[in-house]
Amino acid sequence: MTQENPVHAQQAALAARWPADGPSVAVLLPCYNEEAAIGQVVRDFRAALPAARIFVYDNASSDRTAAVAREAGATVVCEALRGKGNVVRRMFADVEADIYVLADGDDTYDAAAAPRLIALLCQQQLDMVNGARQDSGTEAYRAGHRFGNRLFTGLVSHLFGKRFGDILSGYRVFSRRFVKSFPALAKGFEIETELTVHALELRMPVAEEPTAYKERPAGSESKLSTFRDGFRILRTIVRLAKDERPLAFFSAGAAVLAVSAIGLAIPLFVTYFETGLVPRLPTAVLVCALMLLASLGVACGLILDSVSLGRREMKRLHYLTLPAPPLAPDRKFHDRTEVPSPGSLSRREAG
């Protein structure tokens, strides 16, 4: 007979203290060919959050992912547009709840930690709690992925602010006002970067908690391509820097052009002061062109910075129209979530 994990027992007791009139919780699990893992993931979240609704969004899997998830008791929705970002966008649009738990369907995250993350979000009225992955001595968190995560986390921290140690974690808890104010433009695994930058740019109250990270079960294969998806994440960070920090982005390019122009101009000025002539006319034209481009870059950065500020203000105002996270340290989550039908969505939007 196996002994019960005391940490999991404490988390289960935490979930049991919340009364039936508490905030609704939705567990969101994006999946692609996770037949080997999704059943156990659904059962683990059902045990950790007995009153939550569990949604599995099947991303056009070629195996029995949808059938296994349905048999385990999850509500299954199919999303044909491939990519994790596309699935998350659909989930955030469809599901109505007070609190959202987002995790992967590969059974690498600790479902028993969900009550602790939710309690932290509610007690401190946060908008996002990030589950920072802890390897616990296993080989689940590969060295290449760990290095890439540190690299991208450092880059995001330098550009947008250092508040997270694991920006690529797929295990997060959100408030309703975070989910319904998030534009979700990414298509693939770069969605985690967008989620992080959205919180940093709107200066939302957030926290990060360590959570266990384990190996995939036998028969489950990673869909993450180290180099291809790493390049996409880097491209997303550059795009977000351009969109959210246009003055710094364009000024950096302008500085490179200006320094190059000055370097080329120094010999021209030395020759001019010595002889009164400008013998290298093409170089002089190039210097003028580079300085004009540098000035144009700064001007574009100033204009786009005003546009970016206006966009940020609009996102902030929309964020403020949504209710704050429920402050409910002694409540229990219950089942009040639903996936609206297309007809109900149309009626709601028409009204």
Contacts in CASP RR format, 6 or more apart in sequence:
PFRMAT RR
TARGET T0000
AUTHOR 0000-0000-0000
METHOD contacts of the structure
MODEL  1
MTQENPVHAQQAALAARWPADGPSVAVLLPCYNEEAAIGQVVRDFRAALP
AARIFVYDNASSDRTAAVAREAGATVVCEALRGKGNVVRRMFADVEADIY
VLADGDDTYDAAAAPRLIALLCQQQLDMVNGARQDSGTEAYRAGHRFGNR
LFTGLVSHLFGKRFGDILSGYRVFSRRFVKSFPALAKGFEIETELTVHAL
ELRMPVAEEPTAYKERPAGSESKLSTFRDGFRILRTIVRLAKDERPLAFF
SAGAAVLAVSAIGLAIPLFVTYFETGLVPRLPTAVLVCALMLLASLGVAC
GLILDSVSLGRREMKRLHYLTLPAPPLAPDRKFHDRTEVPSPGSLSRREA
G
5 112 0 8 1.000
7 112 0 8 1.000
8 112 0 8 1.000
11 48 0 8 1.000
11 112 0 8 1.000
11 113 0 8 1.000
11 114 0 8 1.000
11 115 0 8 1.000
11 116 0 8 1.000
12 47 0 8 1.000
12 48 0 8 1.000
12 112 0 8 1.000
12 115 0 8 1.000
14 115 0 8 1.000
14 116 0 8 1.000
14 119 0 8 1.000
15 48 0 8 1.000
15 49 0 8 1.000
15 50 0 8 1.000
15 114 0 8 1.000
15 115 0 8 1.000
15 332 0 8 1.000
15 333 0 8 1.000
16 332 0 8 1.000
17 330 0 8 1.000
17 332 0 8 1.000
18 328 0 8 1.000
18 330 0 8 1.000
18 331 0 8 1.000
18 332 0 8 1.000
18 333 0 8 1.000
19 330 0 8 1.000
19 331 0 8 1.000
19 332 0 8 1.000
20 51 0 8 1.000
20 332 0 8 1.000
20 334 0 8 1.000
21 331 0 8 1.000
21 334 0 8 1.000
22 98 0 8 1.000
22 326 0 8 1.000
22 328 0 8 1.000
22 331 0 8 1.000
22 332 0 8 1.000
22 333 0 8 1.000
22 334 0 8 1.000
23 97 0 8 1.000
23 98 0 8 1.000
23 99 0 8 1.000
23 122 0 8 1.000
23 326 0 8 1.000
23 328 0 8 1.000
23 331 0 8 1.000
23 333 0 8 1.000
24 52 0 8 1.000
24 53 0 8 1.000
24 96 0 8 1.000
24 97 0 8 1.000
24 98 0 8 1.000
24 99 0 8 1.000
24 333 0 8 1.000
24 334 0 8 1.000
24 335 0 8 1.000
24 336 0 8 1.000
24 337 0 8 1.000
25 49 0 8 1.000
25 51 0 8 1.000
25 52 0 8 1.000
25 53 0 8 1.000
25 97 0 8 1.000
25 98 0 8 1.000
25 99 0 8 1.000
25 100 0 8 1.000
25 101 0 8 1.000
25 118 0 8 1.000
25 333 0 8 1.000
25 337 0 8 1.000
26 52 0 8 1.000
26 53 0 8 1.000
26 54 0 8 1.000
26 55 0 8 1.000
26 95 0 8 1.000
26 96 0 8 1.000
26 97 0 8 1.000
26 99 0 8 1.000
26 100 0 8 1.000
26 101 0 8 1.000
26 337 0 8 1.000
27 45 0 8 1.000
27 49 0 8 1.000
27 52 0 8 1.000
27 53 0 8 1.000
27 54 0 8 1.000
27 55 0 8 1.000
27 101 0 8 1.000
27 103 0 8 1.000
27 114 0 8 1.000
28 55 0 8 1.000
28 57 0 8 1.000
28 88 0 8 1.000
28 91 0 8 1.000
28 95 0 8 1.000
28 100 0 8 1.000
28 101 0 8 1.000
28 102 0 8 1.000
28 103 0 8 1.000
29 38 0 8 1.000
29 41 0 8 1.000
29 42 0 8 1.000
29 45 0 8 1.000
29 54 0 8 1.000
29 55 0 8 1.000
29 56 0 8 1.000
29 57 0 8 1.000
29 69 0 8 1.000
29 74 0 8 1.000
29 103 0 8 1.000
29 104 0 8 1.000
29 105 0 8 1.000
30 57 0 8 1.000
30 59 0 8 1.000
30 84 0 8 1.000
30 85 0 8 1.000
30 87 0 8 1.000
30 88 0 8 1.000
30 91 0 8 1.000
30 104 0 8 1.000
30 105 0 8 1.000
31 38 0 8 1.000
31 56 0 8 1.000
31 57 0 8 1.000
31 58 0 8 1.000
31 59 0 8 1.000
31 61 0 8 1.000
31 65 0 8 1.000
31 69 0 8 1.000
31 105 0 8 1.000
32 58 0 8 1.000
32 59 0 8 1.000
32 60 0 8 1.000
32 61 0 8 1.000
32 65 0 8 1.000
32 82 0 8 1.000
32 83 0 8 1.000
32 84 0 8 1.000
32 223 0 8 1.000
33 61 0 8 1.000
33 62 0 8 1.000
33 63 0 8 1.000
33 65 0 8 1.000
33 221 0 8 1.000
33 223 0 8 1.000
34 41 0 8 1.000
34 61 0 8 1.000
34 65 0 8 1.000
34 105 0 8 1.000
34 106 0 8 1.000
34 220 0 8 1.000
35 61 0 8 1.000
35 63 0 8 1.000
35 64 0 8 1.000
35 65 0 8 1.000
35 68 0 8 1.000
36 217 0 8 1.000
36 218 0 8 1.000
36 219 0 8 1.000
36 220 0 8 1.000
37 105 0 8 1.000
37 106 0 8 1.000
37 107 0 8 1.000
37 216 0 8 1.000
37 217 0 8 1.000
37 220 0 8 1.000
38 56 0 8 1.000
38 65 0 8 1.000
38 68 0 8 1.000
38 69 0 8 1.000
38 72 0 8 1.000
38 74 0 8 1.000
38 105 0 8 1.000
38 107 0 8 1.000
39 68 0 8 1.000
39 69 0 8 1.000
39 71 0 8 1.000
39 72 0 8 1.000
40 107 0 8 1.000
40 217 0 8 1.000
41 103 0 8 1.000
41 105 0 8 1.000
41 106 0 8 1.000
41 107 0 8 1.000
41 111 0 8 1.000
42 54 0 8 1.000
42 56 0 8 1.000
42 69 0 8 1.000
42 72 0 8 1.000
42 73 0 8 1.000
42 74 0 8 1.000
43 72 0 8 1.000
44 107 0 8 1.000
44 111 0 8 1.000
44 112 0 8 1.000
45 52 0 8 1.000
45 54 0 8 1.000
45 101 0 8 1.000
45 103 0 8 1.000
45 111 0 8 1.000
45 114 0 8 1.000
46 52 0 8 1.000
46 54 0 8 1.000
46 72 0 8 1.000
46 73 0 8 1.000
47 111 0 8 1.000
47 112 0 8 1.000
48 111 0 8 1.000
48 112 0 8 1.000
48 113 0 8 1.000
48 114 0 8 1.000
48 115 0 8 1.000
49 101 0 8 1.000
49 114 0 8 1.000
49 115 0 8 1.000
49 118 0 8 1.000
49 333 0 8 1.000
51 332 0 8 1.000
51 333 0 8 1.000
51 334 0 8 1.000
51 335 0 8 1.000
52 101 0 8 1.000
52 333 0 8 1.000
52 335 0 8 1.000
52 337 0 8 1.000
53 75 0 8 1.000
53 95 0 8 1.000
53 97 0 8 1.000
53 335 0 8 1.000
53 337 0 8 1.000
53 338 0 8 1.000
54 73 0 8 1.000
54 74 0 8 1.000
54 75 0 8 1.000
55 74 0 8 1.000
55 75 0 8 1.000
55 76 0 8 1.000
55 77 0 8 1.000
55 91 0 8 1.000
55 95 0 8 1.000
55 337 0 8 1.000
55 339 0 8 1.000
56 65 0 8 1.000
56 66 0 8 1.000
56 69 0 8 1.000
56 70 0 8 1.000
56 74 0 8 1.000
56 75 0 8 1.000
56 76 0 8 1.000
56 77 0 8 1.000
56 105 0 8 1.000
57 76 0 8 1.000
57 77 0 8 1.000
57 78 0 8 1.000
57 79 0 8 1.000
57 87 0 8 1.000
57 90 0 8 1.000
57 91 0 8 1.000
58 65 0 8 1.000
58 66 0 8 1.000
58 69 0 8 1.000
58 76 0 8 1.000
58 77 0 8 1.000
58 78 0 8 1.000
58 79 0 8 1.000
59 79 0 8 1.000
59 81 0 8 1.000
59 82 0 8 1.000
59 83 0 8 1.000
59 84 0 8 1.000
59 86 0 8 1.000
59 87 0 8 1.000
60 78 0 8 1.000
60 79 0 8 1.000
60 80 0 8 1.000
60 82 0 8 1.000
66 76 0 8 1.000
66 78 0 8 1.000
69 76 0 8 1.000
70 76 0 8 1.000
75 339 0 8 1.000
77 90 0 8 1.000
77 91 0 8 1.000
77 94 0 8 1.000
77 339 0 8 1.000
79 86 0 8 1.000
79 87 0 8 1.000
79 90 0 8 1.000
81 87 0 8 1.000
81 90 0 8 1.000
83 187 0 8 1.000
83 188 0 8 1.000
83 189 0 8 1.000
84 188 0 8 1.000
84 189 0 8 1.000
84 191 0 8 1.000
85 184 0 8 1.000
85 186 0 8 1.000
85 187 0 8 1.000
85 188 0 8 1.000
85 189 0 8 1.000
85 190 0 8 1.000
85 191 0 8 1.000
86 187 0 8 1.000
86 188 0 8 1.000
88 102 0 8 1.000
88 184 0 8 1.000
88 186 0 8 1.000
88 191 0 8 1.000
89 184 0 8 1.000
91 102 0 8 1.000
92 100 0 8 1.000
92 179 0 8 1.000
92 180 0 8 1.000
92 182 0 8 1.000
92 184 0 8 1.000
94 339 0 8 1.000
94 340 0 8 1.000
95 337 0 8 1.000
95 338 0 8 1.000
95 339 0 8 1.000
96 337 0 8 1.000
96 338 0 8 1.000
96 339 0 8 1.000
96 340 0 8 1.000
97 176 0 8 1.000
97 336 0 8 1.000
97 337 0 8 1.000
98 175 0 8 1.000
98 176 0 8 1.000
98 325 0 8 1.000
98 326 0 8 1.000
98 336 0 8 1.000
99 118 0 8 1.000
99 121 0 8 1.000
99 122 0 8 1.000
99 173 0 8 1.000
99 174 0 8 1.000
99 175 0 8 1.000
99 176 0 8 1.000
99 325 0 8 1.000
99 326 0 8 1.000
99 333 0 8 1.000
100 173 0 8 1.000
100 174 0 8 1.000
100 175 0 8 1.000
100 176 0 8 1.000
100 179 0 8 1.000
101 114 0 8 1.000
101 117 0 8 1.000
101 118 0 8 1.000
101 172 0 8 1.000
101 173 0 8 1.000
101 174 0 8 1.000
102 170 0 8 1.000
102 171 0 8 1.000
102 172 0 8 1.000
102 173 0 8 1.000
102 174 0 8 1.000
103 109 0 8 1.000
103 111 0 8 1.000
103 114 0 8 1.000
103 170 0 8 1.000
103 171 0 8 1.000
104 170 0 8 1.000
104 171 0 8 1.000
106 216 0 8 1.000
106 220 0 8 1.000
106 222 0 8 1.000
107 214 0 8 1.000
107 216 0 8 1.000
107 217 0 8 1.000
107 220 0 8 1.000
108 140 0 8 1.000
108 213 0 8 1.000
108 214 0 8 1.000
108 215 0 8 1.000
108 216 0 8 1.000
109 170 0 8 1.000
109 171 0 8 1.000
109 211 0 8 1.000
109 212 0 8 1.000
109 213 0 8 1.000
110 211 0 8 1.000
110 212 0 8 1.000
110 213 0 8 1.000
110 214 0 8 1.000
113 131 0 8 1.000
113 171 0 8 1.000
113 209 0 8 1.000
113 211 0 8 1.000
113 212 0 8 1.000
114 173 0 8 1.000
116 209 0 8 1.000
117 129 0 8 1.000
117 131 0 8 1.000
117 173 0 8 1.000
117 209 0 8 1.000
117 211 0 8 1.000
118 129 0 8 1.000
118 173 0 8 1.000
118 333 0 8 1.000
119 329 0 8 1.000
120 126 0 8 1.000
120 129 0 8 1.000
120 173 0 8 1.000
120 207 0 8 1.000
120 209 0 8 1.000
121 127 0 8 1.000
121 128 0 8 1.000
121 129 0 8 1.000
121 173 0 8 1.000
121 174 0 8 1.000
121 175 0 8 1.000
121 207 0 8 1.000
121 325 0 8 1.000
122 325 0 8 1.000
122 326 0 8 1.000
122 327 0 8 1.000
122 328 0 8 1.000
122 329 0 8 1.000
122 331 0 8 1.000
123 327 0 8 1.000
123 329 0 8 1.000
124 205 0 8 1.000
124 207 0 8 1.000
125 205 0 8 1.000
125 324 0 8 1.000
125 325 0 8 1.000
125 327 0 8 1.000
126 175 0 8 1.000
126 204 0 8 1.000
126 205 0 8 1.000
126 206 0 8 1.000
126 207 0 8 1.000
126 325 0 8 1.000
127 174 0 8 1.000
127 175 0 8 1.000
127 177 0 8 1.000
127 178 0 8 1.000
127 199 0 8 1.000
127 204 0 8 1.000
127 205 0 8 1.000
127 206 0 8 1.000
127 325 0 8 1.000
128 172 0 8 1.000
128 173 0 8 1.000
128 174 0 8 1.000
128 175 0 8 1.000
128 178 0 8 1.000
128 195 0 8 1.000
128 199 0 8 1.000
128 204 0 8 1.000
128 206 0 8 1.000
128 207 0 8 1.000
129 172 0 8 1.000
129 173 0 8 1.000
129 206 0 8 1.000
129 207 0 8 1.000
129 208 0 8 1.000
129 209 0 8 1.000
130 164 0 8 1.000
130 166 0 8 1.000
130 167 0 8 1.000
130 169 0 8 1.000
130 171 0 8 1.000
130 172 0 8 1.000
130 196 0 8 1.000
130 206 0 8 1.000
130 207 0 8 1.000
130 208 0 8 1.000
130 209 0 8 1.000
131 166 0 8 1.000
131 169 0 8 1.000
131 170 0 8 1.000
131 171 0 8 1.000
131 172 0 8 1.000
131 208 0 8 1.000
131 209 0 8 1.000
131 210 0 8 1.000
131 211 0 8 1.000
132 164 0 8 1.000
132 165 0 8 1.000
132 166 0 8 1.000
132 169 0 8 1.000
132 208 0 8 1.000
132 209 0 8 1.000
132 210 0 8 1.000
132 211 0 8 1.000
133 141 0 8 1.000
133 166 0 8 1.000
133 169 0 8 1.000
133 171 0 8 1.000
133 211 0 8 1.000
133 213 0 8 1.000
134 210 0 8 1.000
134 211 0 8 1.000
134 212 0 8 1.000
134 213 0 8 1.000
135 141 0 8 1.000
135 146 0 8 1.000
135 213 0 8 1.000
136 212 0 8 1.000
136 213 0 8 1.000
136 214 0 8 1.000
138 213 0 8 1.000
138 214 0 8 1.000
138 215 0 8 1.000
139 215 0 8 1.000
140 213 0 8 1.000
140 214 0 8 1.000
140 215 0 8 1.000
140 216 0 8 1.000
141 213 0 8 1.000
144 226 0 8 1.000
145 224 0 8 1.000
145 226 0 8 1.000
148 230 0 8 1.000
149 166 0 8 1.000
149 167 0 8 1.000
149 168 0 8 1.000
152 167 0 8 1.000
152 168 0 8 1.000
152 193 0 8 1.000
152 230 0 8 1.000
152 233 0 8 1.000
152 234 0 8 1.000
152 237 0 8 1.000
153 164 0 8 1.000
153 165 0 8 1.000
153 166 0 8 1.000
153 167 0 8 1.000
153 168 0 8 1.000
154 162 0 8 1.000
155 234 0 8 1.000
155 237 0 8 1.000
156 164 0 8 1.000
156 167 0 8 1.000
156 193 0 8 1.000
156 196 0 8 1.000
156 197 0 8 1.000
156 200 0 8 1.000
156 237 0 8 1.000
157 163 0 8 1.000
157 164 0 8 1.000
157 165 0 8 1.000
159 237 0 8 1.000
159 240 0 8 1.000
159 241 0 8 1.000
159 245 0 8 1.000
160 196 0 8 1.000
160 197 0 8 1.000
160 200 0 8 1.000
160 201 0 8 1.000
160 240 0 8 1.000
160 244 0 8 1.000
160 245 0 8 1.000
161 200 0 8 1.000
163 199 0 8 1.000
163 200 0 8 1.000
163 206 0 8 1.000
163 208 0 8 1.000
164 196 0 8 1.000
164 206 0 8 1.000
164 208 0 8 1.000
165 208 0 8 1.000
166 208 0 8 1.000
167 192 0 8 1.000
167 193 0 8 1.000
167 196 0 8 1.000
168 189 0 8 1.000
168 192 0 8 1.000
168 193 0 8 1.000
168 233 0 8 1.000
169 192 0 8 1.000
170 192 0 8 1.000
171 211 0 8 1.000
172 195 0 8 1.000
175 324 0 8 1.000
175 325 0 8 1.000
176 322 0 8 1.000
176 323 0 8 1.000
176 325 0 8 1.000
177 319 0 8 1.000
177 322 0 8 1.000
177 323 0 8 1.000
177 324 0 8 1.000
177 325 0 8 1.000
178 198 0 8 1.000
178 199 0 8 1.000
178 204 0 8 1.000
178 319 0 8 1.000
180 322 0 8 1.000
181 198 0 8 1.000
181 202 0 8 1.000
181 315 0 8 1.000
181 318 0 8 1.000
181 319 0 8 1.000
181 322 0 8 1.000
182 194 0 8 1.000
182 195 0 8 1.000
182 198 0 8 1.000
183 198 0 8 1.000
183 315 0 8 1.000
184 191 0 8 1.000
184 194 0 8 1.000
185 194 0 8 1.000
186 193 0 8 1.000
186 194 0 8 1.000
186 236 0 8 1.000
188 229 0 8 1.000
188 232 0 8 1.000
189 224 0 8 1.000
189 229 0 8 1.000
189 232 0 8 1.000
189 233 0 8 1.000
190 229 0 8 1.000
190 232 0 8 1.000
190 233 0 8 1.000
190 235 0 8 1.000
190 236 0 8 1.000
193 233 0 8 1.000
193 236 0 8 1.000
193 237 0 8 1.000
193 240 0 8 1.000
194 236 0 8 1.000
194 240 0 8 1.000
197 240 0 8 1.000
197 244 0 8 1.000
198 204 0 8 1.000
199 206 0 8 1.000
201 244 0 8 1.000
201 312 0 8 1.000
201 315 0 8 1.000
202 312 0 8 1.000
202 315 0 8 1.000
202 316 0 8 1.000
202 319 0 8 1.000
204 319 0 8 1.000
216 222 0 8 1.000
241 248 0 8 1.000
241 249 0 8 1.000
242 249 0 8 1.000
243 308 0 8 1.000
244 308 0 8 1.000
244 312 0 8 1.000
245 308 0 8 1.000
246 300 0 8 1.000
246 301 0 8 1.000
246 304 0 8 1.000
246 305 0 8 1.000
246 307 0 8 1.000
246 308 0 8 1.000
247 301 0 8 1.000
247 302 0 8 1.000
247 304 0 8 1.000
247 305 0 8 1.000
249 301 0 8 1.000
250 297 0 8 1.000
250 298 0 8 1.000
250 300 0 8 1.000
250 301 0 8 1.000
250 304 0 8 1.000
251 297 0 8 1.000
251 298 0 8 1.000
251 301 0 8 1.000
253 294 0 8 1.000
253 297 0 8 1.000
254 293 0 8 1.000
254 294 0 8 1.000
254 295 0 8 1.000
254 296 0 8 1.000
254 297 0 8 1.000
254 298 0 8 1.000
255 294 0 8 1.000
257 290 0 8 1.000
257 291 0 8 1.000
257 293 0 8 1.000
257 294 0 8 1.000
258 290 0 8 1.000
258 291 0 8 1.000
258 294 0 8 1.000
260 290 0 8 1.000
261 286 0 8 1.000
261 287 0 8 1.000
261 290 0 8 1.000
261 291 0 8 1.000
261 294 0 8 1.000
264 283 0 8 1.000
264 286 0 8 1.000
264 287 0 8 1.000
264 290 0 8 1.000
265 284 0 8 1.000
265 287 0 8 1.000
267 280 0 8 1.000
268 278 0 8 1.000
268 280 0 8 1.000
268 283 0 8 1.000
268 284 0 8 1.000
268 287 0 8 1.000
271 277 0 8 1.000
271 278 0 8 1.000
271 279 0 8 1.000
271 280 0 8 1.000
272 278 0 8 1.000
278 284 0 8 1.000
340 348 0 8 1.000
END
